[in-house]
Amino acid sequence: MKVHVKHTLKTDVAAALKLCTELKHQETVYDQLGGSDVNIKREGRSPNVRLRISRKEAANPPAAIRKLVPATTEVSHTEDWSADGDGYSADIAIDIKGVPVKIVGTKALLPEKGGCSVEWKFDVTSGIPLLGGIIASFAGSEIERKLESEFKILKSLA
């Protein structure tokens, strides 16, 4: 499943990068996103920053995949940020412990008239026969929901 979410922030790219990479802003974002046992580690200097974020999240999978997707999941991901032309981008890899799904993607911050765009693109796949499509679809829709929530939080902080 492909996930593509794009929004515009009314702030410049440099300020958006701070929102997306500085520890205090990420702590605010993840406090508001929900979940528990959130752990955020930041390495490097802007714009070359690596974030490692782990947390526990509630999941409500459809009945067909409940045996493969637990009610509470341990989610961890890395974001490797760097300068990219006039903006910034991050390669993102998400791991959901015990769930047979692969999630990789990017997050880009690009200048636009009146601010900048925030664009996420993910590929969500599962190699499980028969149920893989349902698992990938469920994970993809959860990601879309989280990205919409994350954007609303970023917008409120910008």
Buried (B, 14 or more C-beta within 10 A) or exposed (E): BEBEBEBBBEBBBBBBBBBBBBEEBBEBBBEEBEBEEBEBEBEEEBBEBBBBBBBEBEBEBEEEBEEBBBEEBBBBBBBBBEEBEEBBBBBBEBBBEEBBBBBBBBBBBBBBEEBBBBBBBBBBBBEBEEBBEBBBBBBBEBBBEBBEBBBEBBBEBB
